[in-house]
Structures are given as structure tokens and as C-alpha cells.
Amino acid sequence: MSKLFAIVQREFIERVRTKAFLIGTLMGPVIFFAVGALPALMMGKPSSSQRVAVVDATADQVAPRLLDSLSRLTVGAGDSRTKRYEFIVVPAEPSRAGAVRDSIIPDVDRREPSGDVAPDALTGILIVTDTGLTAGRLVYLGQNVGSIGDIANLERTLRVSVVRERMRAMGVSESVAAAATTRVDLTTIKVTKGRLTGEDAEGAFWLSYILIIVLFIALMPTGVQVMSAVVEEKSNRILEVLVSSVRPFDLMFGKVLGVGGASLLQLGIWGASASLFGAFAGKGGGGSTDLTAAMESPQRVSVAIPSIPAELVVVTLIYFALGFLFFSTAYAAVGAMCNTVQETQQVQFPVMAMLLVGYLGAFATIGRPESTAAKVMTFLPPTAPFIVPTRWSNSPLPLPELLISIGICVLGVIGMVWLAAKIYRVGILSHGKKPSFKDLWRWVRHN
Amino acid sequence: MNVIAVDRISKRYAGHVAVEELSLAVPEGGIFGLLGPNGAGKSTTIRMILDIIIPDEGRISLFGDTKGARELSARIGFLPEERGLYPRMLVLDSLVFLGQMRGLSRADARHRANWWLEKVGIADWAKRKVQDLSKGMQQKVQLVGALLHDPDLLVLDEPFSGLDPVNTQVLQEAVLELSRKGKTILFSTHQMEQAESMCDRVVIINRGRKVVDGTVAEIKSDAGAKNVAIDFTRNRGAADPILRDRTLVARVDDVGQSIEVELAKGAQAELLLELLVKAGCGMTRFELQAPSLRAIFIDKVGPEAATAPAREEAAHV
């Protein structure tokens, strides 16, 4: 037992000490930041106060009313809070709108001789015409048209204002118009088997999605690392000394646990940093709460990590452990069969195929947890680690179904560990040509 | 008591027999040589003794116990022919790990490793990676790894192959020192001179079977003093016709200016000396002696087996 522990300890420490581990661990948060927080920051963080010239070419000079709700938006928080937009309305004859526009364009993004933006420079020009209002097509020219957040915000608010203006033109009273254009949001709540689950459907989808990816990231590279560690040890020729003092089974299992421990540590660091960035991104990237409230915020849903029910965590951990043991020992056997990392490319195919079936199968059944495919895969040891947590994130499995699935997976793991130990035992001391199926069969029957 | 008792073990692989009905007994204390040409089954035998592979037939007991070398690994040190360490591990950590594998506690292994590194003169390298060491230093580290836990039985598979002269010396001294302390040493080799100078007892195996077994003295006296060692100084060529006379000389083990001659049955050494002197050969030595282990070895396994390069066993384990 103390020898097994020494093997686990060696494997873990030697792995955690490497530069590759350090870089991998640091890269995780960087990638999470890139995919999670960065778009939110880009979209959510508004440019500071903007000066916009509005060329009002309508017959009734309706522009000031359109801009009413826009000019109430603010940016920043506390003392630094300022108006988001400063509008300069430029009335124009409908026929001369183009000429007026052209005369103002030089003021947009105008620079001082030093290269700094002039304090009275314009951010953009909005052109409001009667035909535009009728057709629902206004024109905005500006230095910030590349900022998705700025433009979406402007468009969204204008849309409501234009509708209200049209209603006013048809003689609808202002209070009726305001009531009629109140925003409508759809709140989705999932019902499973005639019971409310209290989860929202979109959250469940994202949760499944994230779970599958995390499981794959946790299982696949760890298995490959176990495999290359075995190949490396084989080529170091240190095995003969070790096998004369510890059982090959302990050697294999110690390696699987040591590499697994290092992977878990890395995943833990990634997970912690992901939830940190997730929380950060969820706050709208540091923008004011007023602003966040004023925006419909689809991007907020996509980066926020949904709350995870406790049973799901337990189920996921159980299946992670089962999947980890199943695949890592399979990979250890593959490593024992090969002499070089290149050789493993072909030999690992069956193991990789099993992993991919589970991974892709889980995606395929993400919205259909009760489909036949999902049910079948629940009871297969290679696929269950992906399918069951995904199904569970939709709705909990009935207890008998869960227990049978766990039972089958435990048997599958025992079978795989047994098979891998047999192959490992003989394989680690074999050099020379790659074993054929006949050789493998002999190894497995051997003793 | 025999430290190692091997009772008719056999090991067959698809297509060939590696070891067949081999029995041997290694008594406590002393140095025991397992000799044989390449591919004779020496490594396979050692692997079976050490529980790395399991014999198809037969029984092995160590220290009078049949529970297997792995269970008794705290009392056994092993230096395999194919040597290796983890290249990216620190020297000290590697030794501590090897010590732990032999049942030492971490602290004890560390203490002993430091003592040994000092003794073999590479203490300065303790905190360096194994891959930064020269080949000779790595060999020392491996030897220390086998000795760290002060084993009662040390098994060395082809220990001198690939060693530089300095390390050969270090290893020889370590082996003799252990032997003086009453430890038992089993080593395999195909270098007969080494075996002859170090071993108390030897077993010679060929094609998986035992051909000679006994103390070195017994084996030599059984072979009879029918050999003559001759060192020529001049006119070596004139000796050739005389040496080809099959009524006088049965066999010549020719290594140039020094030769070993096996006399034909009934032939007299004096006659040979007289003929050589008459032919005008200059000699500094003409010594009637027991045959060398090398000569006995070649006699038993045949000259072609003694040089057979076949090294099949590794591919079939």
C-alpha cells in the first residue's frame, strides 16, 4: 500500500513540476478569459460619453422626441456617472439633408494637431427623415460603427422610439403608446413529467453543453497522458527493477491515479478561474447596473454559468470517476503495447472511438434525454459517463435506472482494469514488434 | 540453507524453449556465477527467480520461502541488464523512489541515498536531473539504487557489460565488500575471466539447459590438468606444424602470442615442450595448468555457441 502511494506520489509530483503543466494550467484561465469575458467586455463596455449630431430632415421636426429616451441613458457609476449621449440637433430641409450631412462629416472623429481627439469632435451623425421613419430605415454614420454594443444599444432604443412616434402620428395618445410598446420578455421554465423543475430551459441547455465539454477535456487528455507516461517508462527500461518489487497492477494503477490527480488539480484551477471570469462577465464587464438593465442582454446569458444542483454535481463526479478509470486504464494498456509514441497513434484508435461515441452521442441527445439512443447509451460503460450527467442536467433519472447504469459501469471498469492489467503486465516487458491480436489474446490468457 | 533454490523450472515461448528443467542452488554467502553464451536463458532465469515472469513449470524458493521475490523484495537487490532511470527526475529523488520500492521509508531512503552518493563520489550531483549525468555516473546511481536497502541477496544481470574501467572497479569492490559481509551475490555473465576471478560457484547453461554446476575449484579439477598455457616471444610460426599434430594436441585456444593448448589423450607435456624448443620457438611461459573457465565453457557449449550473437529472448517476453 505504501508502495502504491509512493508511485502515485512520484507520478503526481513529477508531473506537476514540469513546465508543460505550468503552461497548461496558466493557459486555461487565459482561454476562459478569451472566450468568456472578452466578448462581454467588448460588447458591454460602452465608449465614454458620445456626441452625436442628429440631422433632423423631418417635416415636423420629430427628432427631439425620438431622442428623449436615449438622452436619459447614463454611463459609469457613482461620481463618474455621466450622460451617455449628448445630442446636437441640426434641423435641415428634407431636400438638403445630404448636403447638411456632408458639411458635418469633417467634425466626426476630428483630431487636434497633436493627434488627440478634439474635445468637441462628434462620435457620429444620425440622419432622421420622414421616409426613413416610415420605411423603418435610419442612417447612422460614425467612428464607432464597429462597436457591436454601441450600435445594438442605439438601434434597440431607437426602434421603440420610432414605433411610439408612428403611433403618435396616427393619433394614439402618448400614455397608450408607452403602454403598448412596453418590452416583452419570455421567461422559460422547464416541466418534467408533469412537475415543475424550477430551472429555466436555456440554462439547462448550457449546463449540458458545458458538462459534456468539461468531461471530455477531463477524460481525453488525461488518458493520453497516462498512455505516454507508460510508453516513456517502457523506453526508459526502468520497469524491470520496479516489477521485481511491486505488482504490475500497482504500477499501472499508481500511474493512473497520479496522472489523474495532476489532471484534477489542473481542472480545479481552470474551474475556479472559469467561474471567477464567469461571475465577472455576468456583471456586464464592469459597466453600470443601470446600463445593464437598460439593455436586453443576450450575451449575458451565454457567459453566465448556470447554478448547478447538488445532485448533479454528485452524479457528475461519480461518472467522472467511472469514466476516468475506464478510459485511463484502457490508455495504459495501449501504452504497454507500444514502444514509441508514434506507434500509439494507430493502437489507440479503438479507445479514442469509444470516447468520441460518448462525446458526440451526448451532444446528439442534448435536447432529447428520453430518446432511445440516450437510453441505450446510459447503460454502456464507455458512453454512460457522458450521457448520464447530460441527461441528469435535463431531468434526474429514476433511481433504479441510475443504479443499474452505475452497476454496469462498475462492472465495465472492473473488466477494463482486469484486461488492461493483463496486457500491461506482459506488454511493459516486451520490446520489438507490435503485438498482434493473437499475441494479445495470449497475453490475456497468460497466467 | 540455500538462499536460492530453483527446482526444474521451464519457460517456453511461442516457437522456442528459453529455459528447460533447470535446477540450481545458491548457498548463503559467496558469489555465484550464472554463465552461458548470449541467448542461453540467463536473463530469463533471473527474471523467473525475481518473479518478473512466471515459469511454466517448476518451483523457486528464496530464503527457504516460496512466496516469491516480490514479497521478499526488501531483502533483494537487483541490477538488470537493461538499465534505466527516469531521465527527468532528480538523482536524489530517483534513489529515494527506488528505496521506497524496496520498502524503505522516505526519510530512511533519503538518508541512505545521501550516504551512498557521498561514498561513490557524486554527492554534488544529488540535486541534478538524471539526464544531466554522464553515462558512467548514471551507472553508479543505478548500482546505488540496487544496494540502498542493504539487501541480503544481490542479483546482477550482466553487471559488467557496458561499464567503463572505473565503474567496473567500483562494482567489483562493492560486490566483494558485500560478499565479505556475508551477503549472497548472484550474477550472470558471458565474460568468463570475470567469473573465474570473482565467483566461488558457477553454473554454466546453454540453450536453456544446465551443462556444468559446482565450485570453480571442483569444475577445474574435474576438467583435469591437461592444459598448457604458452606465451611465445619469437618464432611463433614455427610452432604451428607441431600444434597441428592431433596425437599430441587436441585443441588450441589461440589468442595470438599467448595460447592455451589442450593435450591429446595420453600425450605428454614434456614431449610438446621438447619439440617446441627444437623448432626454435622462444617462450617466456610453458605452464601445465587446470583449464580456464573459458576453455571449459567453450568445451561444453562448443565454440559456435560461445560466440552466437542470437538475442531472441527480449522480443518474446
Interface residues (C-beta under 8 A of the other chain):
Chain A: S2 K3 A6 R10 E14 T18 E233 N236 R237 I238 L239 E240 V241 L242 V243 S244 S245 V246 R247 V426 L429 S430 H431 G432 K433 R442 N447
Chain B: A14 R47 L50 D51 I52 I53 I54 A69 R70 S73 I76 F78 L79 P80 E82 R83 G84 L85 Y86 P87 R88 M89 D93 F97 L98 Q100 M101 R102 G103 R106 G145 A146 A314 A315 H316 V317
